Amino acid sequence: LKWRKTQPALISGDIAFVDTNDDHLLVFDRVLERNKIFCAFNLSNEEKTFSIGLFKKITLKGFEFVCGDFKE
């Protein structure tokens, strides 16, 4: 939560949801100017794997999430 408050893109950036064809995955980008934050949340208790954009493959364990700061 502390890290999130230091990220302008997460506070007031535009949001773009990514369709993963899986109701248990919540994936989106938050973008503000040149700051882009990628977030992926696995809302199930099972391991999930998906592919998207810059990443060839992302695997999340049950109820796991990742967020990354990518400058363009």
Solvent accessible surface area in square Angstrom, and as a share of the most:
residue,aa,sasa,rsa
1,L,148,0.74
2,K,172,0.73
3,W,112,0.39
4,R,120,0.44
5,K,127,0.54
6,T,88,0.51
7,Q,22,0.10
8,P,73,0.46
9,A,0,0.00
10,L,27,0.14
11,I,110,0.56
12,S,75,0.48
13,G,7,0.07
14,D,113,0.59
15,I,81,0.41
16,A,55,0.43
17,F,133,0.55
18,V,43,0.24
19,D,119,0.62
20,T,30,0.17
21,N,140,0.72
22,D,40,0.21
23,D,142,0.74
24,H,88,0.39
25,L,18,0.09
26,L,68,0.34
27,V,2,0.01
28,F,24,0.10
29,D,23,0.12
30,R,47,0.17
31,V,50,0.29
32,L,56,0.28
33,E,156,0.70
34,R,170,0.62
35,N,21,0.11
36,K,54,0.23
37,I,0,0.00
38,F,14,0.06
39,C,2,0.01
40,A,0,0.00
41,F,57,0.24
42,N,2,0.01
43,L,96,0.48
44,S,11,0.07
45,N,118,0.60
46,E,111,0.50
47,E,112,0.50
48,K,37,0.16
49,T,71,0.41
50,F,20,0.08
51,S,80,0.52
52,I,36,0.18
53,G,78,0.75
54,L,152,0.76
55,F,64,0.27
56,K,185,0.79
57,K,139,0.59
58,I,20,0.10
59,T,63,0.37
60,L,1,0.00
61,K,137,0.58
62,G,28,0.27
63,F,144,0.60
64,E,67,0.30
65,F,122,0.51
66,V,56,0.32
67,C,44,0.26
68,G,16,0.16
69,D,63,0.33
70,F,64,0.27
71,K,148,0.63
72,E,122,0.54
